[in-house]
Amino acid sequence: METGKSAIFYLVALCAAILMWAAPASADNILVNGSFESPLVNPAWHCGAFADCAGYHNGAPGNDYIGAWLLLPNAPIENGYAAVMVTGPTYQETNNYTGAQLNFTAQDGNQALDLTGEGNQGTWNGVKQTVATTTGQQYDLTFYLGHQWGYAPGYEMYPAALTLWVNGNEVGLFTNGADDREDDISWIFESYRFTADSEWTTIAFQNATDSHNQYAGLDNVALTQVPEPASLLLLSCGLAAFAVVKRRRQ
């Protein structure tokens, strides 16, 4: 009997060790520069009349590259306006209805991406990033979509919108019409789960915002592996323990 108890004890201990090994403490983000904190925006830089902003377009070498993100190839070439732009922590505009300052607070960190660029440059604007993946592995893509206060000129009552693409396939349209924060950005959490079908996966975010709205924020983008469910391992260990007890009784 003692031998049976010892066997069960060691089996339970082994199961606990397996569960601890199988469940990582935290999931690593496979994407690089998911919060658009690099390169650092110089507060003296301008987008139009407004400071603390960096504009990007396809017209000059290196200006289509935001950290690890590339502009979509069909985004407009230099026409005097940025195809997309990164706003810093002090970037502000004016609500011409009220005279108040419009803030552009990032969801994570100090900087965020505006997919519309300067004055909404169209629906070909966007960014993409290619990362190594494991074929057949499930992944969770999460991000925040931002909408500016809809009662300010240039942002009137049209939702911020983007189209998500995975390996060249359009997988969804995401919109945000929230006005939770007066004269500031309202962020909502979005997610999409998919199974990788190749060793490399390209994630792309494309502007889909109506031309009357001049802001579609993107921030805190993460791509993580979906872990093996611990419940399956626990069930396997339970069945093994039951088999040991049954065998000892026989």
Backbone hydrogen bonds in HBPLUS format (Angstrom, degrees):
<---DONOR---> <-ACCEPTOR-->    atom                        ^
c    i                          cat <-CA-CA->   ^        H-A-AA   ^      H-
h    n   atom  resd res      DA  || num        DHA   H-A  angle D-A-AA Bond
n    s   type  num  typ     dist DA aas  dist angle  dist       angle   num
A0005-LYS N   A0001-MET O   2.92 MM   4  6.30 158.1  1.97 152.8 158.7     1
A0006-SER N   A0002-GLU O   2.87 MM   4  6.10 155.3  1.93 148.7 155.7     2
A0007-ALA N   A0003-THR O   2.94 MM   4  6.19 153.8  2.01 145.3 152.4     3
A0008-ILE N   A0004-GLY O   3.02 MM   4  6.29 159.2  2.06 150.9 155.9     4
A0009-PHE N   A0005-LYS O   2.87 MM   4  6.07 158.3  1.92 147.9 154.5     5
A0010-TYR N   A0006-SER O   2.91 MM   4  6.16 166.7  1.93 154.8 157.1     6
A0011-LEU N   A0007-ALA O   2.96 MM   4  6.11 148.2  2.06 141.4 150.8     7
A0012-VAL N   A0008-ILE O   2.89 MM   4  6.12 161.0  1.92 154.3 158.3     8
A0013-ALA N   A0009-PHE O   2.98 MM   4  6.23 160.5  2.01 149.3 155.1     9
A0014-LEU N   A0010-TYR O   2.90 MM   4  6.06 150.9  1.98 140.6 148.6    10
A0015-CYS N   A0011-LEU O   2.88 MM   4  6.16 156.2  1.94 148.3 154.8    11
A0016-ALA N   A0012-VAL O   2.94 MM   4  6.22 160.6  1.98 151.7 156.4    12
A0017-ALA N   A0013-ALA O   3.03 MM   4  6.27 154.0  2.10 143.8 150.8    13
A0018-ILE N   A0014-LEU O   2.93 MM   4  6.20 155.2  1.99 149.5 156.4    14
A0019-LEU N   A0015-CYS O   2.93 MM   4  6.20 160.6  1.97 154.1 158.8    15
A0020-MET N   A0016-ALA O   3.02 MM   4  6.25 156.0  2.08 146.8 152.9    16
A0021-TRP N   A0017-ALA O   2.99 MM   4  6.20 151.3  2.08 144.2 152.2    17
A0022-ALA N   A0018-ILE O   2.85 MM   4  6.02 150.0  1.94 149.1 157.8    18
A0023-ALA N   A0019-LEU O   3.11 MM   4  6.15 138.1  2.29 143.2 151.3    19
A0030-ILE N   A0223-LEU O   2.79 MM 193  5.39 175.9  1.79 159.3 160.4    20
A0036-PHE N   A0033-ASN O   3.14 MM   3  5.20 166.9  2.16 109.3 112.1    21
A0221-VAL N   A0034-GLY O   2.88 MM 187  4.53 174.6  1.88 123.5 122.2    22
A0045-TRP N   A0042-ASN O   2.87 MM   3  5.45 162.2  1.90 122.5 128.4    23
A0052-ASP N   A0045-TRP O   2.73 MM   7  5.32 123.5  2.05 156.4 166.6    24
A0047-CYS N   A0050-PHE O   2.86 MM   3  5.45 155.2  1.93 156.8 163.5    25
A0050-PHE N   A0047-CYS O   3.23 MM   3  5.45 161.7  2.26 126.6 124.5    26
A0088-GLY N   A0052-ASP O   2.95 MM  36  5.21 165.6  1.97 152.0 147.1    27
A0054-ALA N   A0086-VAL O   2.91 MM  32  5.20 159.6  1.96 149.6 156.4    28
A0086-VAL N   A0054-ALA O   2.84 MM  32  5.20 158.2  1.89 151.5 156.5    29
A0056-TYR N   A0084-VAL O   2.92 MM  28  5.51 161.2  1.95 167.2 163.2    30
A0083-ALA N   A0056-TYR O   2.82 MM  27  5.88 135.7  2.02 144.5 157.0    31
A0084-VAL N   A0056-TYR O   3.33 MM  28  5.51 158.8  2.37 143.0 148.2    32
A0057-HIS N   A0063-ASN O   3.21 MM   6  5.85 133.2  2.44 128.4 138.2    33
A0063-ASN N   A0060-ALA O   3.04 MM   3  5.46 160.0  2.08 129.8 135.5    34
A0071-LEU N   A0064-ASP O   2.93 MM   7  5.22 150.9  2.02 146.8 149.6    35
A0066-ILE N   A0069-TRP O   2.75 MM   3  4.95 163.0  1.78 147.8 153.0    36
A0069-TRP N   A0066-ILE O   2.93 MM   3  4.95 164.5  1.95 125.8 125.3    37
A0070-LEU N   A0128-LYS O   2.91 MM  58  5.35 166.8  1.92 155.9 159.6    38
A0128-LYS N   A0070-LEU O   2.80 MM  58  5.35 142.9  1.93 147.5 159.8    39
A0072-LEU N   A0126-GLY O   2.95 MM  54  5.38 152.7  2.03 126.8 126.6    40
A0075-ALA N   A0072-LEU O   3.07 MM   3  5.60 167.7  2.08 121.1 124.2    41
A0118-GLU N   A0082-ALA O   3.05 MM  36  5.39 160.4  2.09 143.0 144.2    42
A0085-MET N   A0114-ASP O   3.19 MM  29  5.29 159.5  2.23 139.7 146.0    43
A0114-ASP N   A0085-MET O   2.72 MM  29  5.29 162.2  1.75 166.4 172.3    44
A0087-THR N   A0112-ALA O   2.98 MM  25  5.67 154.4  2.05 161.4 166.8    45
A0112-ALA N   A0087-THR O   3.33 MM  25  5.67 146.7  2.45 141.4 150.8    46
A0091-TYR N   A0088-GLY O   3.30 MM   3  5.49 167.3  2.31 110.5 113.9    47
A0093-GLU N   A0102-LEU O   3.07 MM   9  4.96 154.6  2.14 134.4 142.4    48
A0102-LEU N   A0093-GLU O   2.72 MM   9  4.96 169.1  1.73 135.0 138.4    49
A0095-ASN N   A0100-ALA O   2.75 MM   5  5.30 174.4  1.76 167.6 168.7    50
A0098-THR N   A0095-ASN O   3.14 MM   3  5.67 127.5  2.43 109.7 121.0    51
A0099-GLY N   A0095-ASN O   2.58 MM   4  5.22 154.2  1.65 168.5 175.6    52
A0103-ASN N   A0183-ASP O   2.90 MM  80  6.05 178.9  1.90 144.3 144.0    53
A0113-LEU N   A0218-LEU O   3.08 MM 105  5.15 167.8  2.10 161.4 157.6    54
A0218-LEU N   A0113-LEU O   2.83 MM 105  5.15 145.5  1.95 147.5 154.4    55
A0117-GLY N   A0114-ASP O   3.36 MM   3  5.83 155.9  2.43 109.5 115.7    56
A0115-LEU N   A0216-ALA O   2.89 MM 101  5.41 166.0  1.91 155.3 150.5    57
A0121-GLN N   A0116-THR O   2.77 MM   5  5.79 158.0  1.82 162.2 161.5    58
A0125-ASN N   A0122-GLY O   3.44 MM   3  6.08 166.1  2.46 113.1 116.5    59
A0207-ASN N   A0125-ASN O   2.78 MM  82  5.51 168.6  1.79 155.0 159.0    60
A0127-VAL N   A0205-PHE O   2.99 MM  78  5.52 141.1  2.14 148.3 157.4    61
A0205-PHE N   A0127-VAL O   2.85 MM  78  5.52 161.5  1.89 164.7 171.1    62
A0129-GLN N   A0203-ILE O   2.89 MM  74  5.45 146.4  2.00 147.5 158.5    63
A0203-ILE N   A0129-GLN O   2.87 MM  74  5.45 163.0  1.90 160.2 156.9    64
A0131-VAL N   A0201-THR O   2.92 MM  70  5.52 160.2  1.96 150.8 152.8    65
A0201-THR N   A0131-VAL O   2.89 MM  70  5.52 165.1  1.91 162.3 167.0    66
A0133-THR N   A0199-GLU O   2.83 MM  66  4.87 165.6  1.85 119.9 124.6    67
A0137-GLN N   A0134-THR O   2.98 MM   3  5.44 163.0  2.01 137.2 139.5    68
A0136-GLY N   A0196-ALA O   2.80 MM  60  5.40 177.3  1.80 149.9 149.4    69
A0196-ALA N   A0137-GLN O   2.93 MM  59  5.66 162.9  1.96 163.1 158.0    70
A0226-VAL N   A0138-GLN O   2.96 MM  88  5.42 165.1  1.98 136.7 134.3    71
A0139-TYR N   A0194-PHE O   2.78 MM  55  5.54 158.8  1.82 166.8 174.2    72
A0194-PHE N   A0139-TYR O   3.02 MM  55  5.54 157.4  2.07 152.4 159.7    73
A0140-ASP N   A0224-THR O   2.81 MM  84  5.35 163.0  1.83 160.5 165.9    74
A0224-THR N   A0140-ASP O   2.99 MM  84  5.35 161.1  2.03 147.7 152.4    75
A0141-LEU N   A0192-TYR O   2.79 MM  51  5.14 168.6  1.80 153.5 157.3    76
A0192-TYR N   A0141-LEU O   2.79 MM  51  5.14 143.0  1.92 148.5 158.1    77
A0142-THR N   A0222-ALA O   2.87 MM  80  5.26 164.2  1.89 154.2 159.5    78
A0222-ALA N   A0142-THR O   2.82 MM  80  5.26 161.9  1.86 152.6 155.5    79
A0143-PHE N   A0190-GLU O   3.01 MM  47  5.41 156.5  2.07 145.5 147.4    80
A0190-GLU N   A0143-PHE O   2.82 MM  47  5.41 158.9  1.86 172.8 171.1    81
A0144-TYR N   A0219-ASP O   3.01 MM  75  5.31 151.7  2.09 164.5 165.7    82
A0219-ASP N   A0144-TYR O   3.18 MM  75  5.31 147.0  2.29 143.3 148.0    83
A0145-LEU N   A0188-ILE O   2.99 MM  43  5.50 156.1  2.05 155.4 159.1    84
A0188-ILE N   A0145-LEU O   3.04 MM  43  5.50 153.9  2.11 141.6 149.0    85
A0146-GLY N   A0217-GLY O   2.87 MM  71  4.14 160.9  1.90 114.2 118.6    86
A0217-GLY N   A0146-GLY O   3.02 MM  71  4.14 158.2  2.07 122.1 124.2    87
A0147-HIS N   A0186-SER O   2.95 MM  39  5.28 152.8  2.03 138.1 146.5    88
A0186-SER N   A0147-HIS O   2.87 MM  39  5.28 166.9  1.89 147.2 149.9    89
A0157-MET N   A0150-GLY O   3.30 MM   7  4.84 144.6  2.43 114.1 123.2    90
A0155-TYR N   A0152-ALA O   3.02 MM   3  5.66 153.7  2.09 145.5 146.8    91
A0214-GLN N   A0154-GLY O   2.93 MM  60  5.82 143.3  2.07 161.0 172.8    92
A0160-ALA N   A0176-ASN O   2.87 MM  16  5.15 148.8  1.97 153.6 143.3    93
A0176-ASN N   A0160-ALA O   2.80 MM  16  5.15 145.9  1.91 150.7 156.1    94
A0208-ALA N   A0161-ALA O   2.89 MM  47  4.86 157.9  1.94 132.0 124.6    95
A0162-LEU N   A0174-PHE O   2.94 MM  12  5.47 155.1  2.00 154.1 162.0    96
A0174-PHE N   A0162-LEU O   2.89 MM  12  5.47 172.6  1.90 168.2 170.5    97
A0163-THR N   A0206-GLN O   2.76 MM  43  5.04 159.1  1.81 147.4 154.7    98
A0206-GLN N   A0163-THR O   2.91 MM  43  5.04 165.4  1.94 149.7 154.3    99
A0164-LEU N   A0172-GLY O   2.92 MM   8  5.45 168.2  1.93 163.4 167.4   100
A0171-VAL N   A0164-LEU O   2.94 MM   7  5.82 166.8  1.96 153.7 158.1   101
A0165-TRP N   A0204-ALA O   2.91 MM  39  4.99 160.0  1.95 150.7 151.8   102
A0204-ALA N   A0165-TRP O   2.98 MM  39  4.99 163.1  2.01 148.1 147.7   103
A0166-VAL N   A0169-ASN O   2.91 MM   3  5.24 157.0  1.97 146.0 148.2   104
A0169-ASN N   A0166-VAL O   3.03 MM   3  5.24 161.8  2.06 111.1 116.8   105
A0167-ASN N   A0202-THR O   2.83 MM  35  4.83 168.2  1.84 145.9 150.1   106
A0184-ASP N   A0181-ARG O   3.28 MM   3  5.39 137.9  2.46 135.0 124.7   107
A0213-ASN N   A0210-ASP O   2.94 MM   3  5.69 163.6  1.97 124.9 130.1   108
A0232-LEU N   A0229-PRO O   3.25 MM   3  5.81 142.7  2.39 110.7 118.2   109
A0234-LEU N   A0230-ALA O   2.91 MM   4  6.20 157.3  1.96 152.7 159.9   110
A0235-LEU N   A0231-SER O   2.89 MM   4  6.07 154.0  1.96 143.7 150.3   111
A0236-SER N   A0232-LEU O   3.01 MM   4  6.24 157.5  2.06 144.4 150.3   112
A0237-CYS N   A0233-LEU O   2.96 MM   4  6.23 159.2  2.00 150.2 155.4   113
A0238-GLY N   A0234-LEU O   2.91 MM   4  6.14 155.2  1.97 146.8 154.0   114
A0239-LEU N   A0235-LEU O   2.96 MM   4  6.21 158.7  2.01 152.2 157.0   115
A0240-ALA N   A0236-SER O   2.99 MM   4  6.22 152.9  2.07 144.8 152.6   116
A0241-ALA N   A0237-CYS O   2.92 MM   4  6.18 159.1  1.96 150.9 156.0   117
A0242-PHE N   A0238-GLY O   2.97 MM   4  6.19 157.2  2.02 147.3 153.6   118
A0243-ALA N   A0239-LEU O   2.96 MM   4  6.18 152.1  2.04 143.6 151.0   119
A0244-VAL N   A0240-ALA O   3.04 MM   4  6.37 150.5  2.13 146.9 154.5   120
A0245-VAL N   A0241-ALA O   3.04 MM   4  6.34 163.0  2.07 152.5 156.3   121
A0246-LYS N   A0242-PHE O   2.95 MM   4  6.13 164.2  1.97 150.9 155.5   122
A0247-ARG N   A0243-ALA O   2.94 MM   4  6.06 156.9  2.00 144.2 150.6   123
A0248-ARG N   A0244-VAL O   2.97 MM   4  6.21 156.0  2.03 148.8 155.1   124
A0249-ARG N   A0245-VAL O   3.04 MM   4  6.30 156.4  2.10 150.2 156.3   125
A0250-GLN N   A0246-LYS O   3.06 MM   4  6.30 149.3  2.16 145.6 153.7   126
